[in-house]
Every structure is written in structure tokens, then in C-alpha cells.
Amino acid sequence: MSKKEYTLQALLAALERIVQGTVKRISKNRKLSVRAVEEEANLGNGSCYYYPEMIDAVKEAKKEIAAKHGVSLVKDTG
């Protein structure tokens, strides 16, 4: 497995742990964000941005969590 594949796998596993609430390195109360995924995966700041599919996965997970809790992510421009 190449380093790139290993990093992507670590990011995906970290995202899954955050969604499930079984985090190892960050607070359970922390909001889901790209940076939270990077820290949970024990990777450096900006690591996710080398993997556009990870950014999309984090956005989708945020939408799913918001829908589950009945919250809208669309800002009201009033």
C-alpha cells in the first residue's frame, strides 16, 4: 500500500470514528470539520486537501448529521 493510500485510509477511518462517536484523539463534543478529521487521523494541518474526495465526504457527513438532528445548514440571508 502506498503512502497516499495509507493516508486516505487513515482519514476515512478517522471520519468514521467521529461520525460514530468513538473518537481516540479529539473530544467527543467537537464539531465535525476537516481539521477535526485530520487531528483524529493524527495527520498534519491541510492533509485532507490533497484528497478532494475527503472534503466531499466530510461535507456529506455534516449534512447527514444535520438532517438527523433536524438542523438546516443553509444560512438565512433574511
N, C-alpha and C positions, 0 to 999 in steps of 0.2 A: 504494500500500500504506500502510495506516495505521500509526501508531507502535506500536499494540498488536500488530498482525500482524507487524511487523518484529521486535519484542522476542520474541514467541513463536517465530518462525523462528530467531532467534539462539540461544535457549535449546535448541531441538530440535537444532540443528546442534552446539552445544557438547556435549550429551548423547551424540550420535552419535560425536563425536571421542573422548570419554572412553571409551566402550564399545570403540571400535576401537583405542584406544591411540595415537592420532595427535594428542595434545593440543598446543596452541600456547602457552598461558599458565600452566598448572599443571604440577606434577610428574607424571610417568607413574606414580609409585608411590603417589600419593594415592588414598585410598578414594573410591568413588563416593558423593556426597552432594548434597543440594540446593545447599549452599553451593559445592561444587566446580563444579557446573554453572554457577552464577551467575558465579563467578570466571572460568571458561573462556570464558563468553559476554561477559566484560568488562562485567558489569552489577552494580548495587549489591546489597547485602545485603537479602534479602527479596523480590527481584524475582520469583522463582518463585511465591511465594504468591499472586500476582494471577492465576495460571493453574493452577487445580486439576488440569487435565489433565497439567501438567508434573510435579506432585508424584506423581501416579499413574504417569507414565512412568518417573520415577526409581525408584520402588518396584519396578516390574516389571523394570527393567533390573537392579536389585540382586538380585532373585530369580533371574533368568536367569543372572547371573554366579555366584551361589552354587551353583545347580544344576549348572552347567558344571564347577565345581571340587569338587563333592561335599560342600558345606558346608550345614548347616541353619541357617536364620535364626531358628528357633524357640528361645527360651530355655528351658533345663531348669529347672523350678521345684523339682526334687529331692524 
